[in-house]
């Protein structure tokens, strides 16, 4: 198997090597090569104590996106001011259309 190892220089002059995808599999060394060698040895030791498995998990069914208009549909049916509100919207639209320049 192949693993990616991220090696970087630390502020204390040492190098740190982290095996990507393997939690807490980190090693240090005075050179990049030493850190990489120690990380490889750490990974080998960890792999001898366990096994790698591949599992497949079905994705949960996707929730249908709720239509926001359906959530409020009918909520104003008993509002006595609704007709006045709609008339005001129509009036405002007529004013805006009258102000727009004609092509």
N, C-alpha and C positions, 0 to 999 in steps of 0.2 A: 504494500500500500504506500501511497505517497501522501505526505503532509506538507503543508506550507508552514514555514517558521519565520516569524518576524523578528529580526535582530536589529537592535538599536543601541546607540551609545548613550550612557547615562552621565549625569553631571559629576559623579564621583570617579569617572574614568573607567568604570567597568562596562561590559556589554551585557545586555539582557536579551535572551532568546525566548520567545513565546510561541508554542505550538498552537497554530490557529485551529479553532474548533474543539480544542481539548481543554476544558476548564482547569485552571491552576497548574498547567504544565509549562513551567517557566524555569529557566536555568540562567546562571550568570557565569561570566568568565572575563579574564583580563584581555582577551582578544575575541574577535568575532568567531573565529574558528573554534576556540575553546568553548564559548557559549553555545555554539551550534552542536558541538560534540556532546556536551553535557545535556542539552535539550533532547538530543536523539536517544541518549542513554536513559533519561528520565521517561521518555515516551515508551521505549522498549520495556522498561520495568513496569510501567503502568499497564501495558497491554498484556503482560504475562499474568497479571492478577485478575484479569477479567476477559470478557468477550465483547466483540462488536456485533450488534444486531441491526438489521434494517427492518423497520416496521412500516406498515402502510395504514394510515388512518383516513377514513372517509371524511370528506369535508361535510360539515353540517349543511343542510339545505339552506340556500340563500333566502333571506327574508325579502319579500317583495317590498320595494320602496313604497312607502305610504304616500298617497296623493294628498298633499297638504290642503287642497281645495275640498276634498271629501271630509276632512276632519272638521271643517267649519260650515259645511253645507247645511243649510236649514237653521242655523243657529239664530238668525235674525227674523225668522218667519213670524214671531209674535211681537216683534218690536214695533210699537206704534209710530215711531219716527223714521222707519226704514223707507217708506215711500217718499217722504220729504228729502231724505238723504240722497236717494237715487235721482230725484228731480234736480237737486243742487248739482250733482255730478254732471247730469246732462246739460244743464245751463252753463257750467264751467267749460265743458267741452265745446259747446257752441261758441262761447266767447273766444276761446283759444283758436278755433278754426277760422273765425272771422278776422282775427289779428294776423294770421299767417299770410305772408305774401303769396299771391297766386302766380304760378309759372307762366 
